[in-house]
Amino acid sequence: MAAWLSASPTQAQQQVITSTGQGLEGEITSTGQHRRRGQAQPNNVPPPGSAPPPGSVPAATVLILGDSLSAEYGLPRGKGWVSLLAGRLRAERPDVRVVNASVSGDTTSGGRSRLPDLLNQLRPVLVVIELGGNDALRGLDLDSTQDNLQTMIKACRSVNARVILVGMQIPPNYGPDYSNRFAALFKNLAKKYQTGLVPFFLQGIADAPNAAELFQPDRIHPREEAHPRMLANVWPEIKKSLSTP
């Protein structure tokens, strides 16, 4: 069994939910001009898809709203999958920038509360929502998780931003019913709202024969060498979303 899947509920809560001091921890990083949360955003942010003035921001913004798996928890800065995504887009789509607003330990409730300001400030063309794992590891009510994700999808749609849901799975010792309902939640929402979907973010990592070698000592967070695979799991949906008129 993969090391990630063998963590007990108590271990998982201690290792993921209370993770502090690493990752972005509320800092927003961008392939464009760097800005921290709380700083004023210029009022000349272009609407989605519009061409900016020469020499200013790129034409399109991809917003990553995630937790520690996207916030480079336990990694050297610049080595996580979001940084790898930014590098790939610089090479293939220089008109697109990536803004990483991921926070270690965040839940769907936290993402729901942070998203409106981010949408207003950034006007992204695409939002990648990588949240929900911490909800499940806390054993939170899945109806609330679904409602939070649903609200975030609708908020993105209100500014004409496309959405990709990044699905997660949890250890089976939470009970098969809860685990199965959680895994199905992302698929059902993606179908209902016609969003992009990554069924399992850690596919090829948590279920790999050498899974133990691909995780940090906490058995929860992937090592640096696993992040290219994480990007590979998400990239097809991002490429498709950015290519769709």
C-alpha positions as CSV (number, residue, x, y, z in Angstrom):
1,M,0.0,0.0,0.0
2,A,1.3,3.5,-0.8
3,A,2.9,5.3,2.0
4,W,0.5,8.3,1.5
5,L,-2.5,6.0,1.8
6,S,-1.3,4.3,5.0
7,A,-1.3,7.4,7.2
8,S,-3.7,7.3,10.1
9,P,-6.4,10.1,10.4
10,T,-4.6,11.5,13.4
11,Q,-1.2,11.6,11.6
12,A,-2.7,13.1,8.5
13,Q,-4.4,15.9,10.5
14,Q,-1.2,16.7,12.4
15,Q,1.0,16.6,9.3
16,V,-1.2,18.4,6.7
17,I,-3.8,20.6,8.4
18,T,-1.4,22.2,11.0
19,S,1.5,22.6,8.5
20,T,3.0,26.0,9.0
21,G,6.2,27.8,8.3
22,Q,6.6,26.3,4.9
23,G,4.8,26.7,1.6
24,L,3.4,30.1,0.6
25,E,1.5,30.7,3.8
26,G,-0.7,33.4,2.3
27,E,1.9,34.8,-0.1
28,I,0.8,35.2,-3.7
29,T,3.5,34.4,-6.2
30,S,3.2,35.3,-9.8
31,T,5.2,34.9,-13.0
32,G,4.4,38.5,-13.5
33,Q,5.0,41.3,-11.1
34,H,5.4,40.0,-7.5
35,R,2.8,41.0,-5.0
36,R,1.9,39.9,-1.5
37,R,-1.6,39.6,-0.1
38,G,-2.8,42.9,1.3
39,Q,-1.0,45.1,-1.2
40,A,-3.2,47.3,-3.3
41,Q,-3.9,46.0,-6.8
42,P,-3.8,48.4,-9.7
43,N,-7.2,49.4,-11.0
44,N,-6.1,48.8,-14.6
45,V,-6.4,45.0,-14.5
46,P,-7.6,43.9,-17.9
47,P,-10.7,41.8,-18.3
48,P,-10.2,38.1,-19.1
49,G,-8.7,37.5,-22.6
50,S,-8.1,41.2,-23.4
51,A,-4.8,42.4,-24.7
52,P,-2.9,44.5,-22.1
53,P,-0.8,47.6,-22.9
54,P,2.6,46.7,-24.4
55,G,5.1,46.0,-21.6
56,S,2.5,45.5,-18.9
57,V,0.9,42.2,-17.6
58,P,0.3,39.2,-19.8
59,A,-3.0,38.9,-21.6
60,A,-4.2,36.0,-19.5
61,T,-3.9,34.9,-15.9
62,V,-4.2,31.3,-14.6
63,L,-5.0,31.3,-10.9
64,I,-4.0,28.3,-8.7
65,L,-6.1,28.1,-5.6
66,G,-4.7,25.2,-3.5
67,D,-3.3,23.9,-0.3
68,S,0.1,22.6,0.8
69,L,0.4,20.3,-2.3
70,S,0.5,23.4,-4.5
71,A,2.3,25.7,-2.0
72,E,5.7,24.0,-2.2
73,Y,5.4,22.6,1.3
74,G,8.8,21.1,2.4
75,L,10.4,22.0,-1.0
76,P,13.0,24.5,-2.1
77,R,11.2,27.5,-3.5
78,G,10.6,27.2,-7.2
79,K,10.5,23.4,-7.3
80,G,6.8,22.7,-6.9
81,W,4.4,21.7,-9.7
82,V,3.0,25.3,-10.0
83,S,6.5,26.7,-10.6
84,L,7.1,24.0,-13.2
85,L,3.8,24.9,-14.8
86,A,4.9,28.6,-15.0
87,G,8.1,27.6,-16.7
88,R,6.2,25.5,-19.2
89,L,3.8,28.3,-20.0
90,R,6.7,30.8,-20.4
91,A,8.0,28.5,-23.1
92,E,4.7,27.6,-24.8
93,R,2.4,30.4,-23.9
94,P,4.3,33.6,-23.1
95,D,1.0,35.5,-23.1
96,V,-0.1,33.6,-20.0
97,R,1.0,34.2,-16.4
98,V,0.5,32.0,-13.4
99,V,-0.5,33.3,-10.0
100,N,-0.1,30.8,-7.1
101,A,-2.5,31.7,-4.3
102,S,-2.1,28.4,-2.5
103,V,-1.9,28.2,1.3
104,S,-0.7,25.3,3.3
105,G,-3.5,23.8,5.4
106,D,-6.2,25.5,3.5
107,T,-9.7,24.0,3.2
108,T,-12.5,24.6,0.8
109,S,-14.0,27.0,3.3
110,G,-10.8,29.0,3.3
111,G,-10.6,29.0,-0.4
112,R,-14.2,30.1,-0.7
113,S,-13.6,33.1,1.5
114,R,-10.4,34.1,-0.3
115,L,-11.6,33.6,-3.9
116,P,-13.8,36.7,-4.4
117,D,-11.0,39.2,-3.8
118,L,-8.6,37.2,-6.0
119,L,-11.1,37.1,-8.8
120,N,-11.7,40.8,-8.5
121,Q,-8.0,41.6,-8.4
122,L,-6.7,39.2,-11.1
123,R,-9.7,38.6,-13.4
124,P,-8.2,35.2,-14.4
125,V,-9.2,33.3,-17.5
126,L,-8.7,30.0,-15.7
127,V,-8.9,28.9,-12.0
128,V,-7.4,25.6,-10.9
129,I,-9.1,24.6,-7.6
130,E,-6.9,22.2,-5.7
131,L,-8.7,22.0,-2.4
132,G,-10.7,19.5,-0.4
133,G,-8.0,17.2,0.9
134,N,-7.8,18.9,4.2
135,D,-11.6,18.8,4.5
136,A,-11.6,15.1,4.2
137,L,-8.6,14.6,6.5
138,R,-10.5,16.6,9.2
139,G,-13.6,14.4,8.5
140,L,-15.6,17.5,7.7
141,D,-19.2,17.2,6.4
142,L,-19.0,16.4,2.7
143,D,-22.1,18.4,2.0
144,S,-20.3,21.5,3.2
145,T,-17.3,20.6,1.0
146,Q,-19.5,20.2,-2.0
147,D,-21.3,23.5,-1.3
148,N,-18.0,25.3,-1.0
149,L,-16.7,24.0,-4.2
150,Q,-20.0,24.7,-5.9
151,T,-19.9,28.3,-4.7
152,M,-16.3,28.7,-6.0
153,I,-17.2,27.3,-9.4
154,K,-20.1,29.8,-9.7
155,A,-18.0,32.7,-8.6
156,C,-15.4,31.8,-11.3
157,R,-18.2,31.6,-13.9
158,S,-19.4,35.0,-12.8
159,V,-16.2,36.6,-14.1
160,N,-16.1,34.3,-17.2
161,A,-13.2,32.2,-15.8
162,R,-13.0,28.5,-16.7
163,V,-12.5,26.1,-13.9
164,I,-10.5,22.9,-13.4
165,L,-11.2,20.8,-10.3
166,V,-8.2,18.8,-9.0
167,G,-9.6,15.6,-7.4
168,M,-8.1,13.9,-4.4
169,Q,-8.5,10.5,-2.7
170,I,-8.0,9.8,1.1
171,P,-6.8,6.9,3.1
172,P,-9.3,4.0,3.2
173,N,-9.2,3.9,7.0
174,Y,-11.7,6.8,7.1
175,G,-14.3,4.3,6.0
176,P,-15.1,3.1,2.5
177,D,-18.4,5.1,2.3
178,Y,-16.8,8.4,3.2
179,S,-13.7,7.8,1.0
180,N,-15.9,6.8,-2.0
181,R,-18.2,9.8,-1.6
182,F,-15.3,12.1,-1.3
183,A,-13.6,10.8,-4.5
184,A,-17.0,11.0,-6.4
185,L,-17.6,14.5,-5.2
186,F,-15.2,16.1,-7.7
187,K,-16.4,14.0,-10.6
188,N,-20.0,14.8,-9.9
189,L,-19.4,18.5,-9.7
190,A,-17.3,18.5,-12.9
191,K,-20.1,16.8,-14.7
192,K,-22.8,19.1,-13.3
193,Y,-20.9,22.3,-14.2
194,Q,-18.9,21.1,-17.2
195,T,-15.6,22.0,-15.6
196,G,-12.2,20.5,-16.3
197,L,-11.3,17.6,-14.0
198,V,-8.2,15.9,-12.8
199,P,-9.6,12.7,-11.2
200,F,-6.7,12.0,-8.9
201,F,-3.9,14.6,-8.4
202,L,-1.4,12.1,-7.0
203,Q,-2.0,9.4,-9.7
204,G,1.3,7.7,-10.5
205,I,2.7,8.8,-7.2
206,A,0.6,7.6,-4.3
207,D,-0.2,4.4,-6.2
208,A,3.3,3.9,-7.7
209,P,5.3,0.8,-6.8
210,N,8.0,3.0,-5.3
211,A,5.5,5.4,-3.6
212,A,7.4,5.4,-0.3
213,E,10.4,7.0,-2.1
214,L,8.3,9.7,-3.6
215,F,7.0,11.2,-0.4
216,Q,8.6,13.3,2.3
217,P,9.0,11.7,5.8
218,D,5.5,12.8,6.8
219,R,4.2,10.4,4.2
220,I,1.8,13.0,3.0
221,H,3.7,15.6,0.9
222,P,5.4,14.5,-2.3
223,R,9.1,15.0,-2.7
224,E,10.5,17.3,-5.4
225,E,11.0,14.5,-7.8
226,A,7.3,13.7,-7.8
227,H,6.2,17.2,-8.8
228,P,6.8,16.8,-12.5
229,R,4.3,13.9,-12.4
230,M,1.8,16.1,-10.6
231,L,2.2,18.7,-13.4
232,A,1.8,15.9,-16.0
233,N,-1.5,15.0,-14.3
234,V,-2.9,18.6,-14.5
235,W,-1.3,19.8,-17.7
236,P,-3.7,18.2,-20.3
237,E,-6.7,19.9,-18.7
238,I,-4.8,23.3,-18.4
239,K,-3.7,23.1,-22.1
240,K,-7.2,22.2,-23.2
241,S,-8.8,25.0,-21.2
242,L,-6.4,27.6,-22.6
243,S,-6.9,26.3,-26.1
244,T,-10.7,26.5,-26.0
245,P,-12.1,29.7,-27.6
